[in-house]
Amino acid sequence: MAVIKYDDWKYATGEGWIPLINEAIDLINKFNEEHSNLEFPVHIIDVKEKWGILQIDLDFYYKDLEEQILRICLRSRNICEYCGETKDVKTLSIHGWAKTLCPKCKEDEEKEFI
């Protein structure tokens, strides 16, 4: 059985959400190990930021696993996508894109577009 690795998704979001992605990957790998009798193991088909929140899409739906992945993704609302800071993080619109950022990364992002 192929094991999902972070390298497969390392450019999908900012570095601040890497721990969340790794947590989800570990959870999926553990699920696949514990359910080796399934005809098809679960794989990630997409990792992205959508509306300022981490989104991880799977190729098969298993209610318990999906709920755990959703809880991981919802935690991204309180973590800066770029640096991982958890203090004073807000989801806001930066040049038409929803981003979840700390004050420093917000300032840096705004400077980039000036």
N, CA, C and O atoms as a DFTB+ gen file, in Angstrom:
456 C
 N C O
     1  1       0.851      -1.179       0.000
     2  2       0.000       0.000       0.000
     3  2       0.896       1.242       0.000
     4  3       1.844       1.343       0.779
     5  1       0.577       2.168      -0.880
     6  2       1.343       3.416      -0.954
     7  2       1.019       4.304       0.233
     8  3      -0.140       4.442       0.623
     9  1       2.034       4.892       0.793
    10  2       1.875       5.796       1.924
    11  2       1.886       7.226       1.397
    12  3       2.739       7.587       0.586
    13  1       0.943       8.036       1.857
    14  2       0.885       9.436       1.474
    15  2       1.988      10.174       2.222
    16  3       2.215       9.934       3.408
    17  1       2.680      11.085       1.510
    18  2       3.761      11.853       2.117
    19  2       3.482      13.342       1.938
    20  3       2.735      13.746       1.047
    21  1       4.090      14.142       2.794
    22  2       3.919      15.589       2.687
    23  2       4.466      16.118       1.371
    24  3       3.896      17.048       0.800
    25  1       5.561      15.544       0.875
    26  2       6.158      16.024      -0.370
    27  2       5.162      16.050      -1.521
    28  3       5.315      16.835      -2.457
    29  1       4.154      15.206      -1.459
    30  2       3.138      15.184      -2.503
    31  2       2.324      16.475      -2.539
    32  3       1.720      16.800      -3.561
    33  1       2.307      17.223      -1.412
    34  2       1.433      18.394      -1.289
    35  2       2.154      19.640      -0.792
    36  3       1.494      20.582      -0.353
    37  1       3.462      19.680      -0.843
    38  2       4.200      20.744      -0.165
    39  2       4.022      22.136      -0.749
    40  3       4.361      23.112      -0.081
    41  1       3.512      22.269      -1.950
    42  2       3.325      23.604      -2.518
    43  2       1.857      24.014      -2.547
    44  3       1.515      24.997      -3.205
    45  1       0.999      23.307      -1.867
    46  2      -0.441      23.544      -1.954
    47  2      -0.915      24.739      -1.128
    48  3      -1.894      25.385      -1.502
    49  1      -0.250      25.048      -0.020
    50  2      -0.635      26.159       0.849
    51  2       0.620      26.801       1.410
    52  3       1.736      26.381       1.107
    53  1       0.425      27.821       2.231
    54  2       1.554      28.429       2.914
    55  2       2.146      27.494       3.955
    56  3       1.515      26.519       4.362
    57  1       3.362      27.802       4.379
    58  2       4.089      26.945       5.317
    59  2       3.453      26.860       6.698
    60  3       3.692      25.897       7.427
    61  1       2.654      27.840       7.065
    62  2       2.040      27.833       8.382
    63  2       1.069      26.691       8.615
    64  3       0.814      26.306       9.756
    65  1       0.533      26.155       7.538
    66  2      -0.436      25.059       7.666
    67  2       0.192      23.676       7.473
    68  3      -0.515      22.668       7.496
    69  1       1.506      23.623       7.282
    70  2       2.183      22.339       7.098
    71  2       1.891      21.362       8.242
    72  3       1.616      20.193       7.972
    73  1       1.939      21.794       9.516
    74  2       1.634      20.839      10.586
    75  2       0.216      20.249      10.475
    76  3       0.007      19.078      10.793
    77  1      -0.742      21.050      10.030
    78  2      -2.112      20.539       9.865
    79  2      -2.173      19.515       8.733
    80  3      -2.828      18.480       8.856
    81  1      -1.492      19.811       7.642
    82  2      -1.469      18.872       6.511
    83  2      -0.799      17.571       6.931
    84  3      -1.289      16.487       6.614
    85  1       0.315      17.674       7.641
    86  2       0.997      16.461       8.113
    87  2       0.122      15.656       9.063
    88  3       0.114      14.426       9.015
    89  1      -0.617      16.351       9.930
    90  2      -1.528      15.664      10.852
    91  2      -2.596      14.895      10.069
    92  3      -2.924      13.758      10.408
    93  1      -3.131      15.520       9.026
    94  2      -4.143      14.857       8.201
    95  2      -3.543      13.658       7.461
    96  3      -4.170      12.602       7.373
    97  1      -2.343      13.823       6.936
    98  2      -1.668      12.718       6.233
    99  2      -1.444      11.545       7.179
   100  3      -1.693      10.395       6.818
   101  1      -0.971      11.836       8.393
   102  2      -0.763      10.769       9.382
   103  2      -2.072      10.056       9.698
   104  3      -2.106       8.832       9.818
   105  1      -3.132      10.814       9.830
   106  2      -4.451      10.250      10.128
   107  2      -4.920       9.332       8.993
   108  3      -5.432       8.241       9.244
   109  1      -4.746       9.773       7.763
   110  2      -5.159       8.971       6.605
   111  2      -4.312       7.712       6.495
   112  3      -4.843       6.630       6.247
   113  1      -3.006       7.839       6.675
   114  2      -2.135       6.659       6.624
   115  2      -2.518       5.649       7.704
   116  3      -2.548       4.445       7.452
   117  1      -2.808       6.142       8.898
   118  2      -3.227       5.253       9.990
   119  2      -4.563       4.583       9.642
   120  3      -4.736       3.384       9.860
   121  1      -5.495       5.359       9.106
   122  2      -6.792       4.800       8.688
   123  2      -6.579       3.682       7.668
   124  3      -7.177       2.612       7.783
   125  1      -5.729       3.930       6.674
   126  2      -5.479       2.921       5.646
   127  2      -4.840       1.665       6.226
   128  3      -5.166       0.556       5.801
   129  1      -3.937       1.821       7.187
   130  2      -3.313       0.665       7.842
   131  2      -4.348      -0.140       8.622
   132  3      -4.373      -1.369       8.555
   133  1      -5.201       0.569       9.361
   134  2      -6.202      -0.103      10.196
   135  2      -7.338      -0.717       9.378
   136  3      -8.050      -1.597       9.861
   137  1      -7.504      -0.252       8.143
   138  2      -8.576      -0.759       7.274
   139  2      -7.969      -1.365       6.010
   140  3      -8.420      -1.084       4.900
   141  1      -6.959      -2.187       6.183
   142  2      -6.259      -2.767       5.036
   143  2      -7.137      -3.720       4.232
   144  3      -6.774      -4.125       3.128
   145  1      -8.287      -4.073       4.789
   146  2      -9.213      -4.952       4.083
   147  2     -10.038      -4.214       3.021
   148  3     -10.739      -4.849       2.233
   149  1      -9.960      -2.876       2.997
   150  2     -10.701      -2.106       1.994
   151  2     -10.110      -2.350       0.611
   152  3      -8.896      -2.485       0.455
   153  1     -10.977      -2.405      -0.380
   154  2     -10.507      -2.639      -1.741
   155  2      -9.598      -1.506      -2.225
   156  3      -8.603      -1.748      -2.909
   157  1      -9.949      -0.273      -1.865
   158  2      -9.167       0.883      -2.286
   159  2      -8.804       1.723      -1.067
   160  3      -9.695       2.123      -0.318
   161  1      -7.521       2.002      -0.848
   162  2      -7.145       2.882       0.263
   163  2      -7.547       4.325      -0.046
   164  3      -7.724       4.699      -1.205
   165  1      -7.686       5.113       0.995
   166  2      -8.046       6.524       0.853
   167  2      -6.807       7.314       0.454
   168  3      -5.716       7.090       0.978
   169  1      -6.991       8.243      -0.483
   170  2      -5.920       9.138      -0.915
   171  2      -6.429      10.566      -0.908
   172  3      -7.626      10.823      -1.041
   173  1      -5.500      11.479      -0.753
   174  2      -5.822      12.898      -0.892
   175  2      -5.859      13.211      -2.377
   176  3      -4.946      12.847      -3.118
   177  1      -6.928      13.897      -2.815
   178  2      -6.972      14.303      -4.222
   179  2      -6.692      15.796      -4.386
   180  3      -6.360      16.247      -5.482
   181  1      -6.827      16.573      -3.293
   182  2      -6.534      18.001      -3.394
   183  2      -6.299      18.591      -2.019
   184  3      -6.967      18.231      -1.050
   185  1      -5.346      19.501      -1.946
   186  2      -5.086      20.300      -0.743
   187  2      -4.997      21.736      -1.213
   188  3      -4.242      22.052      -2.132
   189  1      -5.775      22.610      -0.578
   190  2      -5.761      24.013      -0.997
   191  2      -6.309      24.903       0.100
   192  3      -6.848      24.439       1.105
   193  1      -6.156      26.180      -0.123
   194  2      -6.813      27.182       0.714
   195  2      -8.071      27.597      -0.033
   196  3      -8.012      27.926      -1.218
   197  1      -9.200      27.582       0.648
   198  2     -10.456      28.035       0.048
   199  2     -11.184      28.891       1.066
   200  3     -11.496      28.433       2.165
   201  1     -11.455      30.143       0.693
   202  2     -12.120      31.100       1.571
   203  2     -11.361      31.289       2.872
   204  3     -11.964      31.530       3.917
   205  1     -10.028      31.180       2.811
   206  2      -9.201      31.423       3.979
   207  2      -9.082      30.250       4.929
   208  3      -8.571      30.399       6.038
   209  1      -9.547      29.080       4.507
   210  2      -9.508      27.879       5.353
   211  2      -8.838      26.749       4.570
   212  3      -9.039      26.625       3.362
   213  1      -8.057      25.941       5.246
   214  2      -7.451      24.765       4.633
   215  2      -8.542      23.805       4.187
   216  3      -9.496      23.549       4.922
   217  1      -8.400      23.283       2.993
   218  2      -9.347      22.283       2.492
   219  2      -8.562      21.075       2.006
   220  3      -7.638      21.203       1.203
   221  1      -8.935      19.911       2.494
   222  2      -8.308      18.653       2.090
   223  2      -9.417      17.751       1.570
   224  3     -10.337      17.394       2.306
   225  1      -9.322      17.387       0.294
   226  2     -10.333      16.545      -0.332
   227  2      -9.795      15.131      -0.494
   228  3      -8.643      14.932      -0.881
   229  1     -10.633      14.162      -0.196
   230  2     -10.268      12.747      -0.294
   231  2     -11.004      12.088      -1.451
   232  3     -12.022      12.594      -1.923
   233  1     -10.480      10.953      -1.903
   234  2     -11.118      10.274      -3.028
   235  2     -12.251       9.340      -2.610
   236  3     -13.083       8.983      -3.444
   237  1     -12.303       8.943      -1.364
   238  2     -13.398       8.106      -0.868
   239  2     -13.947       8.699       0.420
   240  3     -13.203       9.290       1.203
   241  1     -15.233       8.545       0.637
   242  2     -15.891       9.119       1.809
   243  2     -16.092       8.042       2.868
   244  3     -16.749       7.028       2.632
   245  1     -15.520       8.282       4.025
   246  2     -15.768       7.486       5.231
   247  2     -16.083       8.502       6.312
   248  3     -15.235       9.319       6.671
   249  1     -17.272       8.453       6.818
   250  2     -17.788       9.506       7.693
   251  2     -16.830       9.885       8.822
   252  3     -16.512      11.063       8.986
   253  1     -16.376       8.925       9.586
   254  2     -15.501       9.223      10.730
   255  2     -14.203       9.904      10.283
   256  3     -13.758      10.867      10.908
   257  1     -13.607       9.409       9.217
   258  2     -12.368       9.998       8.720
   259  2     -12.620      11.416       8.207
   260  3     -11.853      12.327       8.519
   261  1     -13.666      11.612       7.436
   262  2     -13.994      12.945       6.906
   263  2     -14.224      13.950       8.039
   264  3     -13.783      15.096       7.955
   265  1     -14.912      13.520       9.091
   266  2     -15.159      14.416      10.231
   267  2     -13.861      14.819      10.912
   268  3     -13.700      15.972      11.313
   269  1     -12.934      13.875      11.046
   270  2     -11.645      14.190      11.665
   271  2     -10.827      15.138      10.781
   272  3     -10.180      16.056      11.284
   273  1     -10.857      14.914       9.478
   274  2     -10.150      15.797       8.544
   275  2     -10.770      17.195       8.591
   276  3     -10.047      18.192       8.580
   277  1     -12.090      17.276       8.642
   278  2     -12.766      18.575       8.721
   279  2     -12.349      19.328       9.978
   280  3     -12.104      20.533       9.923
   281  1     -12.266      18.633      11.111
   282  2     -11.837      19.290      12.359
   283  2     -10.419      19.843      12.229
   284  3     -10.131      20.934      12.720
   285  1      -9.545      19.103      11.578
   286  2      -8.185      19.586      11.350
   287  2      -8.235      20.844      10.489
   288  3      -7.587      21.841      10.807
   289  1      -8.996      20.800       9.409
   290  2      -9.073      21.946       8.495
   291  2      -9.660      23.175       9.181
   292  3      -9.192      24.289       8.949
   293  1     -10.655      22.996      10.003
   294  2     -11.275      24.135      10.679
   295  2     -10.321      24.818      11.653
   296  3     -10.469      26.007      11.936
   297  1      -9.352      24.082      12.162
   298  2      -8.349      24.700      13.041
   299  2      -7.515      25.733      12.298
   300  3      -6.928      26.618      12.920
   301  1      -7.455      25.629      10.962
   302  2      -6.667      26.582      10.175
   303  2      -7.232      27.999      10.271
   304  3      -6.535      28.960       9.948
   305  1      -8.467      28.140      10.705
   306  2      -9.061      29.477      10.872
   307  2      -8.313      30.301      11.914
   308  3      -8.416      31.527      11.931
   309  1      -7.565      29.635      12.775
   310  2      -6.858      30.306      13.869
   311  2      -5.344      30.213      13.741
   312  3      -4.619      30.425      14.713
   313  1      -4.864      29.894      12.536
   314  2      -3.423      29.738      12.299
   315  2      -3.069      30.504      11.031
   316  3      -3.709      30.329       9.994
   317  1      -2.048      31.353      11.115
   318  2      -1.597      32.092       9.937
   319  2      -1.119      31.105       8.872
   320  3      -0.268      30.253       9.128
   321  1      -1.680      31.238       7.690
   322  2      -1.325      30.336       6.596
   323  2       0.157      30.423       6.236
   324  3       0.745      29.427       5.814
   325  1       0.762      31.582       6.394
   326  2       2.139      31.765       5.955
   327  2       3.178      31.371       6.999
   328  3       4.178      30.737       6.666
   329  1       2.950      31.743       8.268
   330  2       4.017      31.524       9.265
   331  2       3.624      30.600      10.422
   332  3       4.494      30.161      11.174
   333  1       2.329      30.297      10.579
   334  2       1.902      29.411      11.655
   335  2       1.574      30.113      12.962
   336  3       1.227      29.457      13.945
   337  1       1.678      31.438      12.987
   338  2       1.345      32.218      14.191
   339  2      -0.125      31.992      14.556
   340  3      -0.980      31.832      13.685
   341  1      -0.397      31.984      15.868
   342  2      -1.774      31.787      16.322
   343  2      -2.338      33.015      17.040
   344  3      -3.515      33.034      17.402
   345  1      -1.512      34.033      17.246
   346  2      -1.953      35.226      17.968
   347  2      -2.492      36.270      16.982
   348  3      -1.846      36.588      15.983
   349  1      -3.684      36.795      17.281
   350  2      -4.306      37.863      16.491
   351  2      -4.496      37.505      15.024
   352  3      -4.391      38.374      14.158
   353  1      -4.771      36.256      14.735
   354  2      -4.981      35.803      13.360
   355  2      -6.407      36.129      12.928
   356  3      -7.363      35.948      13.681
   357  1      -6.522      36.619      11.682
   358  2      -7.842      36.962      11.150
   359  2      -7.941      36.498       9.707
   360  3      -6.953      36.464       8.975
   361  1      -9.162      36.140       9.316
   362  2      -9.429      35.862       7.913
   363  2      -9.946      37.151       7.304
   364  3     -10.936      37.719       7.765
   365  1      -9.268      37.602       6.265
   366  2      -9.611      38.882       5.652
   367  2      -9.380      38.812       4.156
   368  3      -8.799      37.855       3.642
   369  1      -9.845      39.840       3.468
   370  2      -9.678      39.909       2.021
   371  2      -8.430      40.720       1.697
   372  3      -8.301      41.879       2.090
   373  1      -7.526      40.091       0.981
   374  2      -6.318      40.761       0.508
   375  2      -6.375      40.722      -1.019
   376  3      -6.192      39.670      -1.632
   377  1      -6.628      41.874      -1.619
   378  2      -6.690      41.984      -3.076
   379  2      -7.645      40.957      -3.687
   380  3      -7.342      40.341      -4.709
   381  1      -8.791      40.786      -3.049
   382  2      -9.826      39.904      -3.573
   383  2      -9.730      38.452      -3.160
   384  3     -10.584      37.644      -3.526
   385  1      -8.705      38.109      -2.404
   386  2      -8.530      36.723      -1.950
   387  2      -8.714      36.642      -0.441
   388  3      -8.181      37.473       0.295
   389  1      -9.461      35.653       0.022
   390  2      -9.596      35.425       1.464
   391  2      -8.310      34.761       1.955
   392  3      -7.882      33.738       1.422
   393  1      -7.711      35.354       2.967
   394  2      -6.481      34.829       3.547
   395  2      -6.601      34.849       5.066
   396  3      -7.195      35.767       5.630
   397  1      -6.049      33.859       5.718
   398  2      -6.003      33.811       7.168
   399  2      -4.568      34.119       7.568
   400  3      -3.664      33.304       7.383
   401  1      -4.375      35.334       8.128
   402  2      -3.022      35.828       8.363
   403  2      -2.884      36.501       9.724
   404  3      -3.852      37.004      10.294
   405  1      -1.666      36.494      10.221
   406  2      -1.315      37.270      11.407
   407  2      -1.050      38.709      10.949
   408  3      -0.914      38.955       9.750
   409  1      -0.975      39.658      11.883
   410  2      -0.732      41.048      11.486
   411  2       0.544      41.255      10.664
   412  3       0.527      42.025       9.703
   413  1       1.644      40.593      11.013
   414  2       2.901      40.777      10.280
   415  2       2.781      40.271       8.847
   416  3       3.194      40.957       7.912
   417  1       2.221      39.081       8.667
   418  2       2.095      38.528       7.312
   419  2       1.089      39.324       6.483
   420  3       1.241      39.452       5.268
   421  1       0.064      39.855       7.141
   422  2      -0.898      40.719       6.446
   423  2      -0.180      41.942       5.895
   424  3      -0.367      42.317       4.738
   425  1       0.635      42.554       6.727
   426  2       1.389      43.737       6.311
   427  2       2.334      43.396       5.155
   428  3       2.417      44.137       4.175
   429  1       3.042      42.272       5.277
   430  2       3.963      41.851       4.212
   431  2       3.206      41.580       2.908
   432  3       3.673      41.946       1.830
   433  1       2.060      40.949       3.008
   434  2       1.267      40.623       1.819
   435  2       0.760      41.884       1.148
   436  3       0.766      41.978      -0.079
   437  1       0.322      42.856       1.938
   438  2      -0.163      44.119       1.378
   439  2       0.957      44.885       0.689
   440  3       0.720      45.518      -0.340
   441  1       2.173      44.843       1.231
   442  2       3.332      45.521       0.631
   443  2       3.672      44.927      -0.744
   444  3       4.099      45.645      -1.648
   445  1       3.481      43.627      -0.890
   446  2       3.811      42.964      -2.144
   447  2       3.014      43.509      -3.318
   448  3       3.496      43.510      -4.450
   449  1       1.806      43.969      -3.056
   450  2       0.922      44.412      -4.129
   451  2       0.965      45.909      -4.349
   452  3       0.246      46.428      -5.203
   453  1       1.788      46.609      -3.601
   454  2       1.850      48.067      -3.759
   455  2       2.806      48.432      -4.876
   456  3       2.996      49.614      -5.164
